[in-house]
Amino acid sequence: MDPAALNSPELQHFINQEKEKAMVNEMVAKLTSVCWDKCVTGTPGSKFSSGESTCLSHCAQRYMDMSLIIVKRFQSMH
Amino acid sequence: MDSFSAPTSGPSSQLSPEDFMGQLKTQLAQAYAEEFLETVRGKCFDKCITKPGSSLSGSESSCISRCVDRYIEATGIISKALFSAPR
């Protein structure tokens, strides 16, 4: 591929899109791992209990709330 | 040989931006799948093979199947909670 093509807006747009997808992907994967460890305590059943699925959604949402607090805490430090 | 190293073999195999994007997408999808598989292996090994015996027992294999299904379901629950749940 012609190196100049790397600067084409079309390709830049594509790369930015894929970057964003990768970030979302990574966040979902990370939260699934963390919340799985917290919420699925026994051996996995053939269906999640309502407690387990509620715990999973709450876990993801609280993790985001926490991230925000941490960012704010650091911002107020300088 | 992977698809990225192939086009370096000569000027006749110049890669168009379209092909490049297509190949990148395929390779990314492969990388995501591999990473997910590796995570599921780790999680289900922890959950289901608590005391490795001389062979995999029936209850261990059924635990593994359920674990894989639940992990996929958990991934769905998490993305929903993040992106489509009313807060």
Backbone of each chain as nested JSON, in Angstrom:
{
  "chains": [
    {"id": "A", "residues": [
      {"number": 1, "name": "MET", "atoms": {"N": [0.84, -1.201, 0.0], "CA": [0.0, 0.0, 0.0], "C": [0.872, 1.247, 0.0]}},
      {"number": 2, "name": "ASP", "atoms": {"N": [0.506, 2.219, -0.809], "CA": [1.208, 3.492, -0.871], "C": [1.186, 4.154, 0.509]}},
      {"number": 3, "name": "PRO", "atoms": {"N": [2.372, 4.505, 1.049], "CA": [2.402, 5.08, 2.399], "C": [1.527, 6.325, 2.526]}},
      {"number": 4, "name": "ALA", "atoms": {"N": [1.386, 7.076, 1.44], "CA": [0.557, 8.283, 1.483], "C": [-0.899, 7.947, 1.795]}},
      {"number": 5, "name": "ALA", "atoms": {"N": [-1.298, 6.733, 1.424], "CA": [-2.679, 6.318, 1.66], "C": [-2.99, 6.243, 3.154]}},
      {"number": 6, "name": "LEU", "atoms": {"N": [-1.94, 6.107, 3.955], "CA": [-2.145, 6.038, 5.406], "C": [-2.734, 7.331, 5.953]}},
      {"number": 7, "name": "ASN", "atoms": {"N": [-2.514, 8.431, 5.21], "CA": [-3.032, 9.716, 5.668], "C": [-4.422, 10.024, 5.133]}},
      {"number": 8, "name": "SER", "atoms": {"N": [-4.956, 9.128, 4.321], "CA": [-6.269, 9.412, 3.752], "C": [-7.311, 9.492, 4.858]}},
      {"number": 9, "name": "PRO", "atoms": {"N": [-8.241, 10.453, 4.725], "CA": [-9.266, 10.636, 5.766], "C": [-10.075, 9.357, 5.99]}},
      {"number": 10, "name": "GLU", "atoms": {"N": [-10.282, 8.642, 4.89], "CA": [-11.08, 7.416, 4.971], "C": [-10.42, 6.41, 5.905]}},
      {"number": 11, "name": "LEU", "atoms": {"N": [-9.096, 6.261, 5.72], "CA": [-8.364, 5.293, 6.524], "C": [-8.246, 5.759, 7.972]}},
      {"number": 12, "name": "GLN", "atoms": {"N": [-8.028, 7.053, 8.151], "CA": [-7.956, 7.599, 9.511], "C": [-9.265, 7.36, 10.257]}},
      {"number": 13, "name": "HIS", "atoms": {"N": [-10.359, 7.595, 9.546], "CA": [-11.679, 7.397, 10.135], "C": [-11.851, 5.943, 10.562]}},
      {"number": 14, "name": "PHE", "atoms": {"N": [-11.452, 5.052, 9.667], "CA": [-11.544, 3.617, 9.947], "C": [-10.732, 3.24, 11.184]}},
      {"number": 15, "name": "ILE", "atoms": {"N": [-9.512, 3.769, 11.24], "CA": [-8.636, 3.434, 12.371], "C": [-9.208, 3.961, 13.685]}},
      {"number": 16, "name": "ASN", "atoms": {"N": [-9.717, 5.206, 13.649], "CA": [-10.321, 5.748, 14.871], "C": [-11.525, 4.934, 15.328]}},
      {"number": 17, "name": "GLN", "atoms": {"N": [-12.305, 4.489, 14.35], "CA": [-13.472, 3.673, 14.671], "C": [-13.045, 2.37, 15.34]}},
      {"number": 18, "name": "GLU", "atoms": {"N": [-12.01, 1.748, 14.769], "CA": [-11.548, 0.475, 15.324], "C": [-10.926, 0.673, 16.705]}},
      {"number": 19, "name": "LYS", "atoms": {"N": [-10.273, 1.81, 16.888], "CA": [-9.686, 2.109, 18.199], "C": [-10.774, 2.186, 19.246]}},
      {"number": 20, "name": "GLU", "atoms": {"N": [-11.866, 2.888, 18.877], "CA": [-12.963, 3.035, 19.818], "C": [-13.589, 1.686, 20.142]}},
      {"number": 21, "name": "LYS", "atoms": {"N": [-13.765, 0.866, 19.099], "CA": [-14.321, -0.469, 19.314], "C": [-13.435, -1.274, 20.253]}},
      {"number": 22, "name": "ALA", "atoms": {"N": [-12.109, -1.142, 20.06], "CA": [-11.17, -1.898, 20.893], "C": [-11.289, -1.461, 22.349]}},
      {"number": 23, "name": "MET", "atoms": {"N": [-11.467, -0.152, 22.563], "CA": [-11.596, 0.349, 23.936], "C": [-12.852, -0.173, 24.609]}},
      {"number": 24, "name": "VAL", "atoms": {"N": [-13.968, -0.135, 23.868], "CA": [-15.236, -0.636, 24.411], "C": [-15.112, -2.124, 24.735]}},
      {"number": 25, "name": "ASN", "atoms": {"N": [-14.537, -2.838, 23.769], "CA": [-14.318, -4.267, 23.931], "C": [-13.522, -4.575, 25.186]}},
      {"number": 26, "name": "GLU", "atoms": {"N": [-12.464, -3.81, 25.373], "CA": [-11.575, -4.036, 26.508], "C": [-12.299, -3.753, 27.813]}},
      {"number": 27, "name": "MET", "atoms": {"N": [-13.103, -2.687, 27.819], "CA": [-13.811, -2.33, 29.04], "C": [-14.829, -3.409, 29.405]}},
      {"number": 28, "name": "VAL", "atoms": {"N": [-15.59, -3.868, 28.414], "CA": [-16.578, -4.915, 28.688], "C": [-15.879, -6.182, 29.185]}},
      {"number": 29, "name": "ALA", "atoms": {"N": [-14.763, -6.534, 28.544], "CA": [-14.043, -7.747, 28.944], "C": [-13.519, -7.625, 30.366]}},
      {"number": 30, "name": "LYS", "atoms": {"N": [-12.985, -6.472, 30.689], "CA": [-12.418, -6.259, 32.016], "C": [-13.495, -6.318, 33.095]}},
      {"number": 31, "name": "LEU", "atoms": {"N": [-14.61, -5.596, 32.836], "CA": [-15.693, -5.582, 33.821], "C": [-16.342, -6.949, 33.972]}},
      {"number": 32, "name": "THR", "atoms": {"N": [-16.468, -7.679, 32.861], "CA": [-17.042, -9.02, 32.964], "C": [-16.174, -9.879, 33.871]}},
      {"number": 33, "name": "SER", "atoms": {"N": [-14.869, -9.777, 33.687], "CA": [-13.955, -10.576, 34.499], "C": [-14.058, -10.214, 35.979]}},
      {"number": 34, "name": "VAL", "atoms": {"N": [-13.998, -8.92, 36.273], "CA": [-14.053, -8.457, 37.662], "C": [-15.389, -8.828, 38.312]}},
      {"number": 35, "name": "CYS", "atoms": {"N": [-16.497, -8.576, 37.584], "CA": [-17.821, -8.793, 38.167], "C": [-18.168, -10.276, 38.256]}},
      {"number": 36, "name": "TRP", "atoms": {"N": [-17.633, -11.061, 37.354], "CA": [-17.809, -12.518, 37.418], "C": [-17.216, -13.02, 38.736]}},
      {"number": 37, "name": "ASP", "atoms": {"N": [-16.022, -12.564, 39.045], "CA": [-15.373, -12.999, 40.283], "C": [-16.178, -12.568, 41.51]}},
      {"number": 38, "name": "LYS", "atoms": {"N": [-16.774, -11.386, 41.447], "CA": [-17.524, -10.888, 42.604], "C": [-18.903, -11.513, 42.741]}},
      {"number": 39, "name": "CYS", "atoms": {"N": [-19.581, -11.723, 41.605], "CA": [-21.003, -12.082, 41.666], "C": [-21.298, -13.566, 41.494]}},
      {"number": 40, "name": "VAL", "atoms": {"N": [-20.464, -14.263, 40.761], "CA": [-20.73, -15.688, 40.539], "C": [-19.845, -16.468, 41.497]}},
      {"number": 41, "name": "THR", "atoms": {"N": [-20.404, -16.761, 42.665], "CA": [-19.561, -17.331, 43.718], "C": [-19.549, -18.852, 43.7]}},
      {"number": 42, "name": "GLY", "atoms": {"N": [-20.699, -19.484, 43.418], "CA": [-20.723, -20.945, 43.414], "C": [-20.286, -21.511, 42.076]}},
      {"number": 43, "name": "THR", "atoms": {"N": [-20.541, -22.809, 41.848], "CA": [-20.291, -23.361, 40.515], "C": [-21.411, -22.868, 39.607]}},
      {"number": 44, "name": "PRO", "atoms": {"N": [-21.077, -22.572, 38.359], "CA": [-22.059, -21.982, 37.445], "C": [-23.241, -22.932, 37.222]}},
      {"number": 45, "name": "GLY", "atoms": {"N": [-24.457, -22.417, 37.366], "CA": [-25.647, -23.224, 37.144], "C": [-26.107, -23.153, 35.702]}},
      {"number": 46, "name": "SER", "atoms": {"N": [-27.25, -23.799, 35.408], "CA": [-27.739, -23.786, 34.031], "C": [-28.455, -22.475, 33.723]}},
      {"number": 47, "name": "LYS", "atoms": {"N": [-28.613, -21.641, 34.747], "CA": [-29.247, -20.336, 34.562], "C": [-28.7, -19.44, 35.663]}},
      {"number": 48, "name": "PHE", "atoms": {"N": [-28.549, -18.148, 35.379], "CA": [-28.14, -17.242, 36.453], "C": [-29.324, -17.062, 37.406]}},
      {"number": 49, "name": "SER", "atoms": {"N": [-29.078, -16.99, 38.691], "CA": [-30.155, -16.625, 39.612], "C": [-30.411, -15.132, 39.419]}},
      {"number": 50, "name": "SER", "atoms": {"N": [-31.583, -14.665, 39.844], "CA": [-31.86, -13.232, 39.643], "C": [-30.861, -12.414, 40.461]}},
      {"number": 51, "name": "GLY", "atoms": {"N": [-30.436, -12.975, 41.61], "CA": [-29.43, -12.284, 42.424], "C": [-28.132, -12.118, 41.654]}},
      {"number": 52, "name": "GLU", "atoms": {"N": [-27.716, -13.162, 40.956], "CA": [-26.457, -13.093, 40.204], "C": [-26.543, -12.072, 39.066]}},
      {"number": 53, "name": "SER", "atoms": {"N": [-27.645, -12.1, 38.299], "CA": [-27.692, -11.152, 37.182], "C": [-27.826, -9.715, 37.662]}},
      {"number": 54, "name": "THR", "atoms": {"N": [-28.58, -9.504, 38.736], "CA": [-28.66, -8.138, 39.281], "C": [-27.289, -7.682, 39.76]}},
      {"number": 55, "name": "CYS", "atoms": {"N": [-26.608, -8.583, 40.445], "CA": [-25.272, -8.253, 40.941], "C": [-24.352, -7.86, 39.788]}},
      {"number": 56, "name": "LEU", "atoms": {"N": [-24.427, -8.603, 38.672], "CA": [-23.576, -8.302, 37.513], "C": [-23.859, -6.898, 36.96]}},
      {"number": 57, "name": "SER", "atoms": {"N": [-25.155, -6.554, 36.786], "CA": [-25.425, -5.206, 36.248], "C": [-25.024, -4.125, 37.231]}},
      {"number": 58, "name": "HIS", "atoms": {"N": [-25.354, -4.332, 38.497], "CA": [-24.962, -3.332, 39.485], "C": [-23.452, -3.166, 39.542]}},
      {"number": 59, "name": "CYS", "atoms": {"N": [-22.776, -4.279, 39.489], "CA": [-21.313, -4.275, 39.555], "C": [-20.718, -3.402, 38.45]}},
      {"number": 60, "name": "ALA", "atoms": {"N": [-21.23, -3.579, 37.219], "CA": [-20.709, -2.799, 36.09], "C": [-20.992, -1.316, 36.287]}},
      {"number": 61, "name": "GLN", "atoms": {"N": [-22.22, -1.005, 36.717], "CA": [-22.586, 0.402, 36.867], "C": [-21.818, 1.062, 38.012]}},
      {"number": 62, "name": "ARG", "atoms": {"N": [-21.666, 0.349, 39.128], "CA": [-20.924, 0.921, 40.258], "C": [-19.441, 1.106, 39.918]}},
      {"number": 63, "name": "TYR", "atoms": {"N": [-18.917, 0.21, 39.086], "CA": [-17.512, 0.358, 38.691], "C": [-17.32, 1.673, 37.937]}},
      {"number": 64, "name": "MET", "atoms": {"N": [-18.298, 2.012, 37.072], "CA": [-18.21, 3.266, 36.336], "C": [-18.341, 4.459, 37.28]}},
      {"number": 65, "name": "ASP", "atoms": {"N": [-19.258, 4.375, 38.244], "CA": [-19.395, 5.449, 39.24], "C": [-18.075, 5.643, 39.981]}},
      {"number": 66, "name": "MET", "atoms": {"N": [-17.495, 4.517, 40.365], "CA": [-16.242, 4.58, 41.107], "C": [-15.142, 5.242, 40.274]}},
      {"number": 67, "name": "SER", "atoms": {"N": [-15.057, 4.855, 38.996], "CA": [-14.013, 5.434, 38.136], "C": [-14.11, 6.947, 38.116]}},
      {"number": 68, "name": "LEU", "atoms": {"N": [-15.352, 7.427, 38.077], "CA": [-15.582, 8.867, 38.036], "C": [-15.078, 9.527, 39.312]}},
      {"number": 69, "name": "ILE", "atoms": {"N": [-15.379, 8.924, 40.45], "CA": [-14.935, 9.475, 41.732], "C": [-13.415, 9.503, 41.802]}},
      {"number": 70, "name": "ILE", "atoms": {"N": [-12.801, 8.43, 41.32], "CA": [-11.334, 8.359, 41.362], "C": [-10.722, 9.463, 40.497]}},
      {"number": 71, "name": "VAL", "atoms": {"N": [-11.279, 9.654, 39.304], "CA": [-10.768, 10.705, 38.426], "C": [-10.902, 12.072, 39.108]}},
      {"number": 72, "name": "LYS", "atoms": {"N": [-12.065, 12.318, 39.699], "CA": [-12.3, 13.6, 40.377], "C": [-11.333, 13.795, 41.532]}},
      {"number": 73, "name": "ARG", "atoms": {"N": [-11.094, 12.72, 42.268], "CA": [-10.19, 12.773, 43.416], "C": [-8.793, 13.198, 42.958]}},
      {"number": 74, "name": "PHE", "atoms": {"N": [-8.349, 12.598, 41.844], "CA": [-7.012, 12.942, 41.345], "C": [-6.969, 14.368, 40.808]}},
      {"number": 75, "name": "GLN", "atoms": {"N": [-8.09, 14.776, 40.183], "CA": [-8.122, 16.132, 39.628], "C": [-8.042, 17.182, 40.732]}},
      {"number": 76, "name": "SER", "atoms": {"N": [-8.565, 16.857, 41.915], "CA": [-8.574, 17.844, 42.999], "C": [-7.254, 17.862, 43.763]}},
      {"number": 77, "name": "MET", "atoms": {"N": [-6.266, 17.087, 43.281], "CA": [-5.023, 16.941, 44.05], "C": [-3.959, 17.977, 43.762]}},
      {"number": 78, "name": "HIS", "atoms": {"N": [-4.058, 18.668, 42.594], "CA": [-2.955, 19.558, 42.302], "C": [-3.129, 20.97, 42.831]}}
    ]},
    {"id": "B", "residues": [
      {"number": 1, "name": "MET", "atoms": {"N": [1.941, -18.385, 6.704], "CA": [2.252, -16.958, 6.565], "C": [0.998, -16.134, 6.852]}},
      {"number": 2, "name": "ASP", "atoms": {"N": [1.141, -15.072, 7.599], "CA": [-0.057, -14.295, 7.882], "C": [-0.319, -13.278, 6.79]}},
      {"number": 3, "name": "SER", "atoms": {"N": [-1.495, -12.708, 6.803], "CA": [-1.908, -11.879, 5.673], "C": [-1.196, -10.535, 5.636]}},
      {"number": 4, "name": "PHE", "atoms": {"N": [-0.565, -10.122, 6.745], "CA": [0.167, -8.858, 6.727], "C": [1.528, -8.989, 6.046]}},
      {"number": 5, "name": "SER", "atoms": {"N": [2.172, -10.123, 6.194], "CA": [3.504, -10.268, 5.621], "C": [3.433, -10.594, 4.127]}},
      {"number": 6, "name": "ALA", "atoms": {"N": [2.312, -11.078, 3.683], "CA": [2.19, -11.478, 2.283], "C": [2.463, -10.347, 1.284]}},
      {"number": 7, "name": "PRO", "atoms": {"N": [1.885, -9.148, 1.495], "CA": [2.032, -8.112, 0.474], "C": [3.446, -7.562, 0.321]}},
      {"number": 8, "name": "THR", "atoms": {"N": [4.38, -7.875, 1.219], "CA": [5.728, -7.352, 1.093], "C": [6.545, -8.108, 0.046]}},
      {"number": 9, "name": "SER", "atoms": {"N": [5.964, -9.155, -0.518], "CA": [6.742, -10.033, -1.39], "C": [7.055, -9.397, -2.742]}},
      {"number": 10, "name": "GLY", "atoms": {"N": [6.325, -8.381, -3.175], "CA": [6.652, -7.766, -4.458], "C": [5.717, -6.635, -4.786]}},
      {"number": 11, "name": "PRO", "atoms": {"N": [6.107, -5.799, -5.756], "CA": [5.279, -4.655, -6.096], "C": [3.951, -5.071, -6.721]}},
      {"number": 12, "name": "SER", "atoms": {"N": [3.894, -6.277, -7.268], "CA": [2.66, -6.716, -7.917], "C": [1.557, -6.958, -6.89]}},
      {"number": 13, "name": "SER", "atoms": {"N": [1.968, -7.146, -5.6], "CA": [0.955, -7.451, -4.593], "C": [0.651, -6.232, -3.719]}},
      {"number": 14, "name": "GLN", "atoms": {"N": [0.673, -5.031, -4.337], "CA": [0.328, -3.808, -3.61], "C": [-1.039, -3.94, -2.973]}},
      {"number": 15, "name": "LEU", "atoms": {"N": [-1.118, -3.557, -1.7], "CA": [-2.353, -3.698, -0.945], "C": [-3.183, -2.416, -1.063]}},
      {"number": 16, "name": "SER", "atoms": {"N": [-4.411, -2.563, -1.49], "CA": [-5.272, -1.377, -1.553], "C": [-5.765, -1.054, -0.154]}},
      {"number": 17, "name": "PRO", "atoms": {"N": [-6.109, 0.226, 0.083], "CA": [-6.622, 0.583, 1.418], "C": [-7.823, -0.276, 1.817]}},
      {"number": 18, "name": "GLU", "atoms": {"N": [-8.668, -0.628, 0.833], "CA": [-9.842, -1.452, 1.135], "C": [-9.423, -2.835, 1.652]}},
      {"number": 19, "name": "ASP", "atoms": {"N": [-8.433, -3.416, 0.963], "CA": [-7.955, -4.73, 1.391], "C": [-7.32, -4.639, 2.771]}},
      {"number": 20, "name": "PHE", "atoms": {"N": [-6.583, -3.563, 2.963], "CA": [-5.914, -3.363, 4.25], "C": [-6.943, -3.313, 5.382]}},
      {"number": 21, "name": "MET", "atoms": {"N": [-8.003, -2.556, 5.172], "CA": [-9.031, -2.431, 6.197], "C": [-9.714, -3.774, 6.442]}},
      {"number": 22, "name": "GLY", "atoms": {"N": [-9.975, -4.481, 5.367], "CA": [-10.606, -5.8, 5.499], "C": [-9.738, -6.753, 6.298]}},
      {"number": 23, "name": "GLN", "atoms": {"N": [-8.437, -6.76, 5.968], "CA": [-7.524, -7.671, 6.657], "C": [-7.369, -7.287, 8.115]}},
      {"number": 24, "name": "LEU", "atoms": {"N": [-7.328, -5.986, 8.371], "CA": [-7.204, -5.522, 9.746], "C": [-8.418, -5.957, 10.554]}},
      {"number": 25, "name": "LYS", "atoms": {"N": [-9.594, -5.83, 9.967], "CA": [-10.82, -6.234, 10.647], "C": [-10.784, -7.72, 10.993]}},
      {"number": 26, "name": "THR", "atoms": {"N": [-10.37, -8.537, 10.012], "CA": [-10.312, -9.977, 10.247], "C": [-9.341, -10.302, 11.373]}},
      {"number": 27, "name": "GLN", "atoms": {"N": [-8.162, -9.66, 11.315], "CA": [-7.149, -9.967, 12.318], "C": [-7.591, -9.515, 13.7]}},
      {"number": 28, "name": "LEU", "atoms": {"N": [-8.269, -8.356, 13.764], "CA": [-8.765, -7.881, 15.052], "C": [-9.808, -8.843, 15.606]}},
      {"number": 29, "name": "ALA", "atoms": {"N": [-10.729, -9.272, 14.735], "CA": [-11.775, -10.197, 15.187], "C": [-11.137, -11.461, 15.742]}},
      {"number": 30, "name": "GLN", "atoms": {"N": [-10.089, -11.925, 15.057], "CA": [-9.381, -13.133, 15.515], "C": [-8.735, -12.899, 16.871]}},
      {"number": 31, "name": "ALA", "atoms": {"N": [-8.103, -11.731, 17.028], "CA": [-7.427, -11.423, 18.292], "C": [-8.434, -11.312, 19.428]}},
      {"number": 32, "name": "TYR", "atoms": {"N": [-9.581, -10.66, 19.164], "CA": [-10.602, -10.538, 20.2], "C": [-11.096, -11.915, 20.613]}},
      {"number": 33, "name": "ALA", "atoms": {"N": [-11.351, -12.77, 19.641], "CA": [-11.864, -14.107, 19.934], "C": [-10.862, -14.903, 20.75]}},
      {"number": 34, "name": "GLU", "atoms": {"N": [-9.589, -14.807, 20.377], "CA": [-8.561, -15.555, 21.104], "C": [-8.464, -15.091, 22.55]}},
      {"number": 35, "name": "GLU", "atoms": {"N": [-8.53, -13.779, 22.737], "CA": [-8.43, -13.23, 24.075], "C": [-9.617, -13.661, 24.926]}},
      {"number": 36, "name": "PHE", "atoms": {"N": [-10.796, -13.641, 24.309], "CA": [-12.0, -14.043, 25.031], "C": [-11.899, -15.511, 25.44]}},
      {"number": 37, "name": "LEU", "atoms": {"N": [-11.446, -16.329, 24.514], "CA": [-11.287, -17.764, 24.776], "C": [-10.329, -18.0, 25.928]}},
      {"number": 38, "name": "GLU", "atoms": {"N": [-9.244, -17.271, 25.926], "CA": [-8.239, -17.427, 26.974], "C": [-8.82, -17.044, 28.337]}},
      {"number": 39, "name": "THR", "atoms": {"N": [-9.612, -15.958, 28.367], "CA": [-10.26, -15.551, 29.618], "C": [-11.211, -16.631, 30.107]}},
      {"number": 40, "name": "VAL", "atoms": {"N": [-12.048, -17.146, 29.189], "CA": [-13.022, -18.167, 29.573], "C": [-12.309, -19.416, 30.089]}},
      {"number": 41, "name": "ARG", "atoms": {"N": [-11.213, -19.778, 29.439], "CA": [-10.444, -20.942, 29.922], "C": [-10.024, -20.732, 31.369]}},
      {"number": 42, "name": "GLY", "atoms": {"N": [-9.478, -19.563, 31.654], "CA": [-9.004, -19.285, 33.003], "C": [-10.127, -19.316, 34.023]}},
      {"number": 43, "name": "LYS", "atoms": {"N": [-11.245, -18.618, 33.695], "CA": [-12.363, -18.533, 34.634], "C": [-12.964, -19.9, 34.901]}},
      {"number": 44, "name": "CYS", "atoms": {"N": [-13.171, -20.685, 33.85], "CA": [-13.856, -21.962, 34.018], "C": [-12.935, -23.005, 34.636]}},
      {"number": 45, "name": "PHE", "atoms": {"N": [-11.66, -22.872, 34.416], "CA": [-10.723, -23.78, 35.084], "C": [-10.797, -23.541, 36.591]}},
      {"number": 46, "name": "ASP", "atoms": {"N": [-10.782, -22.265, 36.976], "CA": [-10.884, -21.923, 38.404], "C": [-12.169, -22.472, 39.024]}},
      {"number": 47, "name": "LYS", "atoms": {"N": [-13.273, -22.333, 38.288], "CA": [-14.581, -22.712, 38.836], "C": [-14.795, -24.223, 38.838]}},
      {"number": 48, "name": "CYS", "atoms": {"N": [-14.386, -24.876, 37.771], "CA": [-14.832, -26.262, 37.569], "C": [-13.775, -27.314, 37.884]}},
      {"number": 49, "name": "ILE", "atoms": {"N": [-12.511, -27.005, 37.713], "CA": [-11.477, -28.012, 37.992], "C": [-10.822, -27.636, 39.317]}},
      {"number": 50, "name": "THR", "atoms": {"N": [-11.522, -27.89, 40.393], "CA": [-10.996, -27.446, 41.682], "C": [-9.912, -28.377, 42.191]}},
      {"number": 51, "name": "LYS", "atoms": {"N": [-10.058, -29.676, 41.879], "CA": [-9.048, -30.674, 42.293], "C": [-8.768, -31.554, 41.091]}},
      {"number": 52, "name": "PRO", "atoms": {"N": [-7.752, -31.238, 40.316], "CA": [-7.511, -32.01, 39.08], "C": [-7.287, -33.491, 39.385]}},
      {"number": 53, "name": "GLY", "atoms": {"N": [-8.117, -34.342, 38.79], "CA": [-7.971, -35.777, 38.999], "C": [-7.25, -36.429, 37.84]}},
      {"number": 54, "name": "SER", "atoms": {"N": [-7.289, -37.772, 37.791], "CA": [-6.554, -38.483, 36.741], "C": [-7.233, -38.332, 35.386]}},
      {"number": 55, "name": "SER", "atoms": {"N": [-8.507, -37.96, 35.386], "CA": [-9.184, -37.626, 34.124], "C": [-10.307, -36.649, 34.43]}},
      {"number": 56, "name": "LEU", "atoms": {"N": [-10.837, -36.044, 33.353], "CA": [-11.907, -35.063, 33.535], "C": [-13.205, -35.816, 33.855]}},
      {"number": 57, "name": "SER", "atoms": {"N": [-13.839, -35.508, 34.969], "CA": [-15.061, -36.219, 35.333], "C": [-16.251, -35.659, 34.569]}},
      {"number": 58, "name": "GLY", "atoms": {"N": [-17.339, -36.421, 34.573], "CA": [-18.561, -35.985, 33.898], "C": [-19.079, -34.689, 34.48]}},
      {"number": 59, "name": "SER", "atoms": {"N": [-19.005, -34.577, 35.817], "CA": [-19.54, -33.355, 36.422], "C": [-18.646, -32.162, 36.105]}},
      {"number": 60, "name": "GLU", "atoms": {"N": [-17.347, -32.422, 35.958], "CA": [-16.455, -31.325, 35.56], "C": [-16.773, -30.859, 34.144]}},
      {"number": 61, "name": "SER", "atoms": {"N": [-16.976, -31.813, 33.226], "CA": [-17.282, -31.373, 31.85], "C": [-18.597, -30.626, 31.78]}},
      {"number": 62, "name": "SER", "atoms": {"N": [-19.604, -31.086, 32.543], "CA": [-20.864, -30.349, 32.452], "C": [-20.736, -28.988, 33.115]}},
      {"number": 63, "name": "CYS", "atoms": {"N": [-19.924, -28.899, 34.164], "CA": [-19.661, -27.594, 34.778], "C": [-19.016, -26.664, 33.759]}},
      {"number": 64, "name": "ILE", "atoms": {"N": [-18.073, -27.19, 32.968], "CA": [-17.385, -26.372, 31.971], "C": [-18.369, -25.839, 30.926]}},
      {"number": 65, "name": "SER", "atoms": {"N": [-19.268, -26.725, 30.449], "CA": [-20.247, -26.246, 29.457], "C": [-21.107, -25.139, 30.03]}},
      {"number": 66, "name": "ARG", "atoms": {"N": [-21.586, -25.347, 31.251], "CA": [-22.433, -24.321, 31.863], "C": [-21.644, -23.039, 32.096]}},
      {"number": 67, "name": "CYS", "atoms": {"N": [-20.401, -23.195, 32.529], "CA": [-19.552, -22.041, 32.795], "C": [-19.356, -21.197, 31.533]}},
      {"number": 68, "name": "VAL", "atoms": {"N": [-19.094, -21.857, 30.405], "CA": [-18.907, -21.133, 29.14], "C": [-20.18, -20.366, 28.781]}},
      {"number": 69, "name": "ASP", "atoms": {"N": [-21.334, -21.065, 28.883], "CA": [-22.607, -20.4, 28.579], "C": [-22.841, -19.2, 29.491]}},
      {"number": 70, "name": "ARG", "atoms": {"N": [-22.598, -19.383, 30.799], "CA": [-22.829, -18.295, 31.747], "C": [-21.855, -17.141, 31.501]}},
      {"number": 71, "name": "TYR", "atoms": {"N": [-20.619, -17.448, 31.137], "CA": [-19.648, -16.359, 30.92], "C": [-20.059, -15.499, 29.718]}},
      {"number": 72, "name": "ILE", "atoms": {"N": [-20.545, -16.172, 28.682], "CA": [-21.027, -15.433, 27.51], "C": [-22.236, -14.583, 27.907]}},
      {"number": 73, "name": "GLU", "atoms": {"N": [-23.135, -15.188, 28.707], "CA": [-24.309, -14.45, 29.168], "C": [-23.893, -13.25, 30.025]}},
      {"number": 74, "name": "ALA", "atoms": {"N": [-22.914, -13.463, 30.896], "CA": [-22.442, -12.386, 31.771], "C": [-21.899, -11.222, 30.938]}},
      {"number": 75, "name": "THR", "atoms": {"N": [-21.177, -11.542, 29.858], "CA": [-20.651, -10.499, 28.978], "C": [-21.789, -9.652, 28.418]}},
      {"number": 76, "name": "GLY", "atoms": {"N": [-22.892, -10.322, 28.034], "CA": [-24.061, -9.61, 27.528], "C": [-24.688, -8.72, 28.593]}},
      {"number": 77, "name": "ILE", "atoms": {"N": [-24.806, -9.257, 29.81], "CA": [-25.402, -8.484, 30.904], "C": [-24.575, -7.231, 31.186]}},
      {"number": 78, "name": "ILE", "atoms": {"N": [-23.259, -7.391, 31.177], "CA": [-22.374, -6.252, 31.45], "C": [-22.506, -5.189, 30.353]}},
      {"number": 79, "name": "SER", "atoms": {"N": [-22.496, -5.596, 29.078], "CA": [-22.594, -4.554, 28.038], "C": [-23.935, -3.858, 28.108]}},
      {"number": 80, "name": "LYS", "atoms": {"N": [-24.991, -4.622, 28.407], "CA": [-26.306, -3.998, 28.542], "C": [-26.3, -2.994, 29.684]}},
      {"number": 81, "name": "ALA", "atoms": {"N": [-25.729, -3.39, 30.809], "CA": [-25.723, -2.518, 31.989], "C": [-24.968, -1.225, 31.68]}},
      {"number": 82, "name": "LEU", "atoms": {"N": [-23.921, -1.325, 30.848], "CA": [-23.113, -0.152, 30.545], "C": [-23.738, 0.733, 29.48]}},
      {"number": 83, "name": "PHE", "atoms": {"N": [-24.331, 0.11, 28.466], "CA": [-24.713, 0.898, 27.297], "C": [-26.19, 1.032, 27.047]}},
      {"number": 84, "name": "SER", "atoms": {"N": [-27.032, 0.202, 27.66], "CA": [-28.44, 0.381, 27.328], "C": [-29.362, 0.388, 28.531]}},
      {"number": 85, "name": "ALA", "atoms": {"N": [-28.796, 0.335, 29.729], "CA": [-29.679, 0.364, 30.897], "C": [-30.031, 1.798, 31.25]}},
      {"number": 86, "name": "PRO", "atoms": {"N": [-31.288, 2.046, 31.569], "CA": [-31.648, 3.379, 32.062], "C": [-30.971, 3.587, 33.415]}},
      {"number": 87, "name": "ARG", "atoms": {"N": [-30.266, 4.684, 33.543], "CA": [-29.539, 4.905, 34.796], "C": [-30.356, 5.734, 35.763]}}
    ]}
  ]
}
